[in-house]
Amino acid sequence: MNELDYLLHKAISLVQKAHTIVALTGAGISTPSGIPDFRSPNSGLWAQANPLEVASIYGFKHDPRPFYEWLHPLAQTVIQAQPNAAHVALAHMEQAGALSCIVTQNIDLLHQKAGSQLVYEVHGHMREFTCMACEDIVNADLVTPHFLETGDVPLCLTCGGVLKPNVILFGEMLPLPVLQQAQYETAVCDLMLVAGSSLEVSPINELPWQAKRQGSRLIIVNLAETHLDQIADVVIHADVVEILPQLAAAITQRKRSEIAD
């Protein structure tokens, strides 16, 4: 048995024994679907742009055009993207009754497209836009087609103010109710599964610490090392598309055995 097989066997044993699993996902779960991550040295989105210039709330309020120029090609990619096997695996784990929820740093909606029902989007989403002037909330279906076609800064149909997608920019607070619910779910789980996250962004990277402090198990599946690898019960440096379906299959097998008994 090679090292990867050993680690996978150990992870499968943990997920089969767990009663309540919370998944924490980051950009690495969506890169196989063609969505670039933010921090890879050569291909990451921040390799081509300064985040504080194009994706901060301060820069947006001063001039939203650089943000929308940066967002335009990314939005086209996100809208066209489809869930991959890792997204589907988490949806199957939820359907089997083993996964209580997903806490995601992603804004791409791929978990929902894969069939996941309870997804806490701690960095927001692109389903809606908010007017910076009158605070009207606008469905993205009324905004996105024209933006994709022209690249123009979207404007409010009510007052003409600038519309901002409901994603969290640098300098903004995370949505408190979503964050509190993610913290609660972490507090009641007995296993946290980190999938495709570098765990570099605060405060979400504190959730695995919280899980471990309360005695929960921690599995990290990520291509690169993270600073929390040392506290995890199992660390698998491999593609989530390869590993998560095997974990989901193990849970399905356990459920079948329970029904048979």
N, C-alpha and C positions, 0 to 999 in steps of 0.2 A: 504494500500500500504506500503510494507516494504521499508527500506532505499535503497536497491539495485534497486528495481523497480523504486523508485523515481529518483535516479541518472540516471538510464538508460533512463527514460522518458525525463529527462532534456537534456541528451546527444543527444537523437534522435531529439528533437526539434531544437537543435543547428545545427546538420548536415543537417536537412531538410531546414533550412533557409540559410545555407551557399552557396556561389557561387563558391568559390575556396578553396579546402581543400588540405593541404599538410600533408602527414603521415610521422612521424619520428619513425622508428622501431629499436629495439635493440634485444639482445639475447633472451629476453622473448617471442618473437613471434615464435621462432624456437625451444624452448625447448619441446613443445608438439609434434614436429616432431622427437624427440629423440636426438637432438643436445644439449649437455650440455652448460650451460652458463659459464661465467668466474669467477663470484664473489660470488656465493652461498657458505656459510661457509663449507658445507660438500661435496656437489656434484660439485661445480664449478671447472673449469680447473685449476685455480690458487691455489686451495686447495692441488693439487698434485704436483705442480711445481712452481718454482720461475720465474715469467715472465721476470725479468731482465736478468736471466741466459739463458733461452731457447728461448725467443721471443723478444730480442732486436737486433737492427742492429749491435751493437758493438759486442755482443756475436756471432752473425751469421758470421760476417767477421773474427772473431778470429778462430771459429770452428763451421761449420754449422751442425755437427753431432748431438749435443744435440737437436737442433731445429727440425731436421727431425725425430729423435727418438720420440720426443713429438708429432709431427704432424701426424705420421703414423697412429695410431689408430683413431685420429680425422678425418683425410682425408677419411678413409674408411667409417666412420659414415656419414660424410657430403655427400659423393657421393651417398650413399644408401638412404638418407633421401628423403621424399616426402613432398610437401606442405600440410599444414593443413588448417582447415576451416578459420583461421584468414588470412592466405596468400590469399586464394581464395576470401574472402570477400573484401579485398583491391583491388584485380583485378577487381571484379564486380563493385566496386565504381568508378574505373577509366573508365571502359567500359560504365558506365552510364553517364559519363561526369562530375562527381562531384569532383573526386580526380584528381588533376593536376599532381602529381608525388609522388614518395616515396623516402625519404632520409633514407638510411639504414646504420647502423653500422655493419651489418652482411656481411659475405663473402661467404655465403652458396648457393647463386643463387636461393633460394627457391621462391623469389618473381617472378623471371622470369619464373620459372617452373610452377607457378600458373597462368601465363598469363599476369602479369603486364608488361607494355611496357616502361614506363619512370621511371627508377630506378637509383638514384644517390648513388653509393657505395663509401661512404666517407672513408672507411677503406680498400678499394681495393677488389680484387676478386681472384679466383683461376682458371680463364679461361686461364691465360697465365703465363709464367715464363720469367724472364730476366736474362741473363748471367751477372755475376758480373765482368767478365773480358772484353769481347768484346761488351757487351750490346745488343746482339741479343735478340729478343723477340721470344719465342717459344710457340706454342699452347700447352695447357695442355694435349690434347689428345695424343701428342707425348711423354709425360713425365710420366703422372700419372699411366698408367697401369704397367709399369716396377717398378715404385716406390712402388705402392701398393703390388706388388708381392715380392719385395726384401727388401724394406725399405732403400735401398742404397741412398746416397746423389746424386741427379740428376746432371749430367754433360752436358755441352754444346756440341752438336754434331759438332759444327764448330771449337771451340778452346780448348775444354776440361775444360773450367772454370766451377765454381760452379753456378748452376741455383738457383734462388730465386723466389718463387711464388710472384705474384704481389699483395701481401697483405702488409698492413702497419704494420711494426714492431715498438716496442718502440724505440724512438730516431729518427724516420723518420718523415718527414713532410707529412701532408695529401696532396693528389693530388689537387693542387690549382684550376684548372678549375672546378673540381667536387665540391669543397667547395664553390667556388664563385657562381656556379649555384644553389647550395642548399640555399645559402644566398639570392640570387635573388628570388627564388621561395617562400621563407619565407616572403620576403618583399611584395610580391603581393598577398599573400593568405589572406583570412578573417577568416580562422579557421585552427589551427594546431591540428592534432590528434597524440598524442604520444602513441605508442603501444608497450609494452614489453621492455621498456628501463628504467634502473635505473637512467639515466641522470647524471652519475658520470664522464663521459669521456669528457674532453675539447678538441676542442672548440665546438663540436656538441651540448653539453648541453646548449650552449648559444642561440641556435635557438629558443627555446620556449620563452626565455626572449625577443628576438628580435620581435617575433610575438606579444607578449603582449604589448610591448612598442609602437607598431604602431597601437594598437587598435583591433587586431585580437582576436578571441576567442581561448581558449585552453582547450582541453580535454585530460586527462591523464588516460590511462587504463594500469594498472600494478599491479601485485600481491603485491609487497612491496611498502612502502612509498617512495617518492622521495623528494628531498629538494625543488622542485618547486611546490609541491602539494598546497602550500598556495596561489600561484598566479593563479592557474588554475580555470577555470569556472566550470568544473566538474572533479572530481577525482573518478575513480571507481577501487577499489582494488579487482579485479577479474581476471579470466583467459581470455586472449584475444580471445581464441577459442570460448568462450561463448558469449562475448560481441560484437565483430566486425561483425559477421554475422547478428546480429540484427540491427546494424547501417546501414549495407549495404542494408538490406531489407527495411529499412525506406527510404533510398534514392531511391531505385527502386520504392517504392510505390509513392513517390513524383513525380518522372518522369512520371509514368503512369497517375497520376492525371493531370499533366500539359498537357500531350498529349490529354487526354480526354476533357480538357477544350478548 
